[in-house]
């Protein structure tokens, strides 16, 4: 069976978060994932891991930590979601996406196993997209002999498919309101779901954040006897902007120079450093301060305030902000651009279940022009809905029939010394990043 067949089969499992009309939504539990993993030989127990949950920043933290470990000479697996362009991006070893042939081979092993379990009535139903690709990643990491895997939780934590590993360290990044239909309507409820990745007598790396989140995470850690590690000592002094600053790490002063833009990335870098130090001090991993610094500099995490230079045209910034907290982080980063662009245009589209009105209020007043488009997903917010949100902000809007048309319109509306920002949805950013790559940017 081919890679194309594998991708087709995998995507046929998608939509687990949104039930068809008249059908009950899927109920998640880890028993199904454990049954599948056991039938595959429990690959998740054959490599050490770090498990990272949170609402915002978990992908950046995961990518930074994986880069540090790889720079330190460790064969490092990285599992993240969602992908921007190709599904293979979700499963990486030493910075390289899993190859097409390997991806197909592992997928069909998972698929064959699941079909057998369903036929034997050992599974109640077929695995979801995320359960299947998580199992695929576990097999790849186990059989390709990674020294450690950095695993980004997909959604929540307690019932997430990744949560059947036994992590050396559990990391919780910043928590805000998102996926409320599934995780709860308050910060406290969502934080309790995220704290489900903690283990009895385990280790928690986190940072002080919203008081409700702090309390919920703290209570969960105390109940489990987990040791808390506060990453705050790796946050630079107040007023430090950008990704370059000095820190004391493992008793030495080093220069931190993250390629990931935005002051909010300082928190994600701090969490990655604190986790790396924890692995050095309490596990068998040996990292030098130089390797930690070099690993941070080598981090690659596209689509997160990623600036692309287009010859003779306005620069384009791609950012996957898809909730209010992400929108605020993007707004802060744009306010600190030096020099400030003369004209700024935003290309915006999002899914219909996102906090569209709030994101519009946060972002649209920054821009001279707003170009709206529907994203390439059946869950897209309609142009009518996008326009209503934009009009409430007083924005000067334009509409486009497709994301690519929207990008072309934004570039035509913006002078070469201006800036075009693409944001609102990972689907939108992924499609337009691919378009820009095809054009040779």
C-alpha positions in Angstrom: 0.0 0.0 0.0 1.3 3.5 -0.9 1.9 6.6 1.0 -1.1 8.2 -0.8 -3.3 5.3 0.4 -2.0 5.8 3.9 -2.8 9.5 3.9 -6.3 8.9 2.4 -7.0 6.3 5.1 -5.8 8.5 7.9 -7.8 11.5 6.8 -10.9 9.4 6.5 -10.7 9.1 10.3 -10.7 12.9 10.7 -13.5 14.9 12.2 -13.5 13.3 15.6 -14.2 16.6 17.4 -17.3 17.4 15.3 -20.1 14.9 15.0 -22.3 14.7 11.9 -25.7 16.2 12.3 -28.0 13.9 14.3 -25.1 11.7 15.6 -23.7 11.8 19.1 -20.2 13.3 19.4 -17.3 10.9 20.1 -16.6 10.0 23.7 -12.8 9.8 24.5 -11.2 7.5 27.0 -7.7 6.1 27.3 -8.8 2.5 27.5 -9.3 2.4 23.7 -5.8 3.8 23.2 -4.2 1.4 25.7 -5.9 -1.6 24.0 -4.5 -0.5 20.6 -1.0 0.2 22.0 -0.9 -3.1 23.8 -1.8 -5.0 20.6 1.1 -3.1 18.9 3.5 -4.2 21.7 3.3 -1.1 23.8 5.8 0.9 21.8 5.2 4.0 24.0 7.0 2.3 26.9 10.1 1.6 24.8 11.5 5.1 24.8 11.8 7.9 27.4 9.6 10.9 26.9 8.6 14.4 27.9 4.9 15.3 27.7 3.9 18.9 27.1 0.4 20.2 27.5 -1.1 23.7 27.5 -3.3 26.0 25.4 -0.7 28.3 23.8 3.1 27.8 23.4 3.2 24.0 23.8 4.4 23.5 20.2 7.1 26.2 20.5 8.2 24.7 23.8 8.3 21.2 22.3 10.3 22.3 19.2 12.8 24.3 21.3 13.3 21.4 23.8 13.7 18.9 20.9 16.3 21.1 19.3 18.3 21.4 22.5 18.3 17.6 23.0 19.2 17.0 19.4 22.1 19.5 19.6 23.2 17.7 22.7 23.8 14.6 20.6 20.6 12.7 21.5 18.5 11.0 18.8 15.3 13.0 19.4 11.7 12.3 18.4 9.2 15.2 18.2 5.5 14.7 17.9 3.4 17.8 17.3 0.0 18.8 16.0 -1.5 20.0 13.8 0.6 20.1 10.7 1.0 23.1 8.4 1.4 21.5 5.0 2.1 17.7 5.1 0.9 15.3 7.8 4.5 13.9 8.1 5.5 17.1 9.9 3.8 15.7 13.0 6.4 12.9 13.4 10.0 14.0 13.3 13.3 12.4 14.3 16.3 14.7 14.6 14.5 17.5 12.9 13.5 15.4 9.8 9.9 14.6 9.0 9.2 10.8 8.9 9.7 9.7 5.3 6.8 8.8 3.1 7.6 5.0 2.9 8.1 4.7 6.7 4.9 6.8 7.3 2.9 4.4 5.1 4.4 1.3 6.6 3.6 2.4 10.2 0.2 3.6 9.3 -0.9 0.3 7.8 0.5 -1.6 10.8 -1.8 0.5 13.0 -4.7 0.2 10.6 -4.4 -3.6 10.3 -4.1 -4.0 14.1 -7.1 -1.7 14.7 -9.2 -3.7 12.1 -8.4 -6.9 13.9 -9.3 -5.5 17.3 -12.6 -4.2 16.0 -13.4 -7.5 14.4 -12.6 -9.3 17.7 -14.8 -6.8 19.5 -11.9 -5.7 21.6 -12.2 -2.1 20.4 -15.6 -0.4 20.6 -14.9 1.5 17.4 -12.2 2.5 15.0 -9.4 4.8 16.3 -9.8 8.5 15.6 -7.3 10.4 13.3 -5.4 11.5 16.3 -5.3 8.2 18.0 -4.0 6.5 14.9 -1.3 9.0 14.2 -0.2 9.0 17.8 0.1 5.2 17.7 2.0 5.6 14.4 4.4 8.0 16.1 5.0 5.7 19.0 5.9 2.9 16.7 8.3 5.1 14.7 10.0 6.4 17.8 10.4 2.9 19.4 11.6 1.1 16.3 13.9 3.9 15.1 15.6 4.0 18.5 15.1 7.5 19.7 17.0 8.4 22.9 14.0 10.6 24.0 10.8 11.8 22.5 9.2 15.2 23.1 5.4 14.8 22.8 3.0 17.7 22.4 -0.4 16.9 23.8 -3.1 17.3 21.1 -6.0 18.7 23.2 -6.6 18.8 26.9 -4.4 16.2 28.6 -6.2 13.8 30.8 -7.9 11.9 28.0 -5.5 12.8 25.2 -4.1 9.8 23.2 -0.5 10.8 24.1 -1.3 10.4 27.8 -0.5 6.7 27.9 3.2 7.3 28.1 5.2 7.4 31.4 7.0 10.8 31.0 10.2 11.7 32.7 8.8 15.2 33.0 5.4 16.7 32.5 5.3 20.4 31.2 2.3 22.7 31.3 2.5 25.9 29.2 0.2 28.9 29.4 -3.5 28.1 29.7 -6.4 30.1 28.3 -9.9 29.6 27.0 -10.1 27.3 24.0 -11.9 24.0 23.0 -14.4 24.9 25.8 -17.0 22.5 24.4 -14.6 19.6 25.3 -12.4 20.9 28.2 -14.7 23.2 30.2 -15.9 26.8 30.3 -13.5 28.2 32.8 -9.7 28.5 33.1 -9.9 26.3 36.2 -11.7 23.5 34.5 -9.4 23.6 31.5 -6.3 23.6 33.8 -7.6 20.5 35.6 -7.8 18.7 32.2 -4.3 19.8 31.3 -3.0 18.7 34.7 -4.1 15.2 33.8 -0.7 14.6 32.3 0.9 14.7 35.8 2.0 11.4 37.4 2.2 10.1 41.0 5.5 11.3 42.4 6.4 12.8 39.0 7.9 16.1 38.0 6.0 19.2 36.8 7.7 22.1 34.9 5.5 25.2 34.6 5.4 28.9 35.1 3.1 31.2 37.2 0.2 32.3 35.1 -3.5 32.9 35.6 -4.4 32.5 39.3 -7.2 30.0 38.5 -4.8 27.9 36.5 -2.1 28.1 39.1 -4.5 26.9 41.8 -5.9 24.0 39.7 -2.4 22.8 38.6 -1.0 23.2 42.1 -3.8 21.2 43.7 -3.3 18.4 41.2 0.4 18.4 41.8 0.0 18.2 45.6 -2.5 15.4 45.4 -0.1 13.4 43.3 3.0 14.3 45.3 4.6 15.7 42.1 7.7 17.8 42.4 7.2 21.3 40.9 9.9 23.1 38.9 9.3 26.8 38.4 10.8 28.0 35.1 10.6 31.6 36.1 14.3 31.9 36.8 14.9 31.5 33.1 12.7 34.5 32.2 14.8 37.6 31.3 14.4 40.8 33.3 11.3 42.9 32.7 11.5 45.1 29.7 13.7 42.8 27.7 12.3 42.6 24.1 13.1 40.2 21.4 14.8 36.8 21.5 18.3 37.8 22.5 19.2 38.2 26.2 21.6 36.8 28.8 20.7 34.1 31.4 22.4 32.1 34.1 22.0 28.4 33.2 23.7 25.5 35.1 25.9 28.1 36.8 27.1 29.8 33.7 26.0 32.9 31.8 24.9 32.3 28.2 23.4 34.4 25.5 19.9 33.2 24.5 19.0 34.0 20.9 15.8 32.3 19.8 14.7 32.7 16.2 11.1 32.5 17.3 9.8 36.1 17.4 7.6 37.7 20.1 8.1 38.4 23.7 5.7 35.6 24.6 8.4 33.1 23.3 10.5 34.0 26.3 8.1 32.0 28.4 8.3 29.0 26.1 12.1 29.1 25.9 12.2 29.3 29.7 10.1 26.1 30.0 12.3 24.4 27.5 15.5 25.4 29.4 14.0 24.4 32.8 13.1 21.0 31.3 16.5 20.5 29.8 18.1 21.4 33.2 15.8 18.9 34.9 16.8 16.1 32.5 20.5 17.0 33.2 20.2 17.1 37.0 17.9 14.2 37.6 18.1 11.9 34.6 21.0 10.5 32.5 21.0 13.3 29.9 24.2 15.4 29.8 23.9 18.7 28.2 26.4 21.6 28.2 25.3 25.2 28.6 26.7 25.7 25.1 24.6 23.0 23.7 21.5 24.5 25.3 22.2 27.9 23.8 23.0 26.4 20.4 19.9 24.2 20.5 17.7 27.3 21.1 19.3 29.1 18.2 18.7 26.2 15.9 15.0 25.9 16.7 12.8 25.7 13.7 9.0 26.2 14.2 7.4 27.7 11.0 4.2 29.7 11.0 4.8 31.3 14.4 5.3 35.0 13.8 7.5 33.8 10.8 8.6 36.7 8.6 9.1 36.1 4.9 10.8 38.6 2.6 9.4 38.9 -0.9 11.6 40.7 -3.4 10.0 44.0 -4.4 6.9 43.4 -2.3 5.8 43.8 1.2 7.1 41.3 3.8 4.7 38.7 5.0 4.3 37.5 8.6 2.6 34.1 9.1 1.2 33.4 12.5 -1.2 30.6 13.6 -2.9 32.6 16.3 -6.4 31.0 16.5 -7.6 32.1 19.9 -7.7 35.4 21.8 -4.5 34.6 23.8 -2.6 33.9 20.5 -4.1 37.1 19.1 -2.8 39.2 22.0 0.7 37.6 21.6 0.6 38.5 17.9 -0.6 42.1 18.6 2.2 42.5 21.1 4.8 41.3 18.6 3.5 43.6 15.9 3.6 46.6 18.2 7.3 46.1 18.8 8.4 45.8 15.1 11.3 48.1 14.3 10.9 50.0 12.2 7.1 50.1 12.1 5.7 49.3 8.6 4.0 52.3 6.9 1.0 50.2 6.0 -0.2 46.9 7.5 -2.7 44.6 5.9 -4.1 41.4 7.5 -5.4 38.3 5.7 -7.8 36.6 8.1 -10.0 33.6 8.2 -10.8 31.2 11.0 -13.0 28.2 11.9 -16.6 28.8 13.0 -16.1 27.5 16.5 -13.3 30.0 17.4 -13.8 33.2 19.3 -14.0 35.3 16.1 -15.5 38.5 17.6 -12.9 38.7 20.3 -10.0 38.0 17.9 -11.3 40.7 15.6 -11.5 43.2 18.4 -7.9 42.4 19.4 -6.3 42.5 15.9 -8.3 44.4 13.3 -7.8 47.9 14.8 -4.0 47.5 14.2 -4.4 47.2 10.4 -5.0 49.7 7.6 -6.8 47.1 5.6 -8.5 43.7 6.4 -8.8 41.0 3.8 -11.3 38.3 4.7 -11.5 34.8 3.3 -12.9 31.4 4.1 -10.4 28.8 5.1 -10.2 25.4 3.3 -12.1 23.4 5.8 -15.8 22.4 6.1 -15.6 24.1 9.6 -14.8 27.5 8.2 -16.5 30.7 9.4 -18.4 32.1 6.5 -17.6 35.3 4.8 -20.8 36.8 6.1 -19.8 35.9 9.6 -16.3 37.3 9.2 -17.7 40.5 7.7 -20.0 41.0 10.7 -17.2 40.6 13.1 -15.0 43.0 11.1 -17.7 45.7 10.8 -18.1 45.8 14.6 -14.5 47.0 14.8 -14.9 49.6 12.1 -12.3 47.9 9.9 -11.9 48.7 6.2 -12.6 45.2 4.7 -12.1 43.4 1.5 -13.2 39.9 0.7 -11.6 37.1 -1.4 -13.0 33.9 -2.7 -10.0 31.8 -1.6 -7.0 32.1 0.6 -4.7 32.5 -2.4 -6.8 35.2 -3.8 -6.8 36.9 -0.4 -3.0 36.9 -0.3 -2.8 38.3 -3.8 -5.2 41.0 -2.9 -3.4 41.9 0.3 0.0 42.2 -1.5 -1.6 44.4 -4.2 -3.1 46.7 -1.5 0.1 47.0 0.5 3.2 49.0 -0.6 6.6 47.3 -0.6 7.6 49.0 2.6 4.4 47.8 4.3 3.6 44.4 5.9 1.1 41.7 5.2 0.1 39.5 8.2 -1.7 36.1 7.6 -3.4 34.8 10.7 -6.6 33.4 12.3 -6.2 29.7 11.4 -3.6 27.0 11.1 -5.3 25.9 7.9 -5.0 29.4 6.4 -1.3 29.8 7.4 -0.4 26.3 6.1 -2.1 26.9 2.7 -0.5 30.3 2.1 2.9 29.2 3.4 2.8 26.4 0.8 1.7 28.9 -1.9 4.7 31.2 -1.0 7.1 28.2 -1.1 5.8 27.3 -4.5 6.4 30.8 -5.8 10.1 30.5 -4.7 9.9 32.8 -1.6 
